[in-house]
Amino acid sequence: MAKKQIMQPPFNIMIIGQGGRLQFEAVLFAASLRTYAPDFQGQLYVAEPQPGPLWDRDPRMSDDIKTALSEMGAQVVPFASEHFGQSYPHGNKIEGLKVLPAGQPFVFFDTDTVITGDLTRVPFDFNRPAASMNRGPTWPVEELYWPGYNAIWKSLYDRFGLDFESSLDLDQPDEYWERYLYFNAGWFYGADPVAFGQRFAEYAVSVRDDPPPELVIQPLDPWLDQVVLPLVIHSFGGGRPGPDLDGLDGEITCHYRVLPLFYARGTDDQIAAVEKVAAPNKVKKLLKQHEPFKRMVYQGRGRKVRALFDQNNLPRHEKALRNKIKAAGFWMR
């Protein structure tokens, strides 16, 4: 008997749209979603921070960008910055969630992401939130007099009344960074964006304004969102994503971050996807306004970066990639 196919419930997507680099990345994201996930039934929301006391400059996107996003089916939704703003722009992903429809499943993506496959095939379990595992041992930072991973992470779980032990990966050794629940905040998902965002903001403000003593020598900028995200996900009954979600940060999505690094280490298929999505005249006209897109994608500098490296034998550390690109005079962001 044939196995009955499970229908994926509709879900919405949120990215951040802001003047400067992010607005051009938003165009590429929206175009890639239309191209590679044409059966996507949800709504793409582009959350846009508004001017206010927490911003030194107007953070809104230009009108031509907003028009293009609307024509591609995206909905630009404004939000007010109550906690973060200019001092911590990563907080946009926390505060933007409040303007999505409450009670509707959502997936958040960093704007410097491109869709390269059919996103509707990803079997999200929205009742068990998760986030990207495409991360390294960036936080906490090992210091001479630090109390260790256990003490730092346990202090955070204790702060919010969460069970620390059940968050651990017991296949990893004690005091090794991968034993502890830690994500890249480049994508995450859940069942209710408003509830998720409220808790995310509550936890983030608490840690920022009154960190536990164990964090006294730990940097929180830019890591605050990634420090708090595991706590939020754990509080909603979520955890590490299973293998069913391997297409994220794989064949279905690519968090490219900055274009020189993308051209150095992206796959041939990912680079072909970006260049395909960027090719139509309506998209090209907008993206060429941003110097890195203009030079890397349209004037061929990205291909020159790629030629610097053997993609089958890349340097182990990102710093080596950056240094070689900079030495060749090709670094941009």
Secondary structure as UniProt FT lines:
FT   STRAND          12..16
FT   TURN            19..20
FT   HELIX           21..36
FT   TURN            38..39
FT   STRAND          44..49
FT   TURN            53..54
FT   HELIX           63..71
FT   TURN            72..73
FT   STRAND          74..79
FT   HELIX           85..87
FT   HELIX           89..91
FT   HELIX           92..95
FT   HELIX           96..99
FT   TURN            102..103
FT   STRAND          106..109
FT   STRAND          113..115
FT   HELIX           119..121
FT   TURN            126..127
FT   STRAND          130..132
FT   TURN            144..145
FT   HELIX           149..159
FT   TURN            160..161
FT   HELIX           165..167
FT   TURN            170..171
FT   TURN            174..175
FT   HELIX           177..179
FT   STRAND          184..190
FT   HELIX           193..209
FT   HELIX           213..215
FT   TURN            216..217
FT   TURN            221..223
FT   HELIX           224..235
FT   TURN            236..237
FT   HELIX           243..245
FT   TURN            246..251
FT   STRAND          253..255
FT   HELIX           259..265
FT   HELIX           268..278
FT   HELIX           281..287
FT   TURN            288..289
FT   HELIX           291..292
FT   HELIX           293..298
FT   HELIX           301..306
FT   TURN            307..308
FT   TURN            311..312
FT   HELIX           318..327
FT   TURN            328..329
//
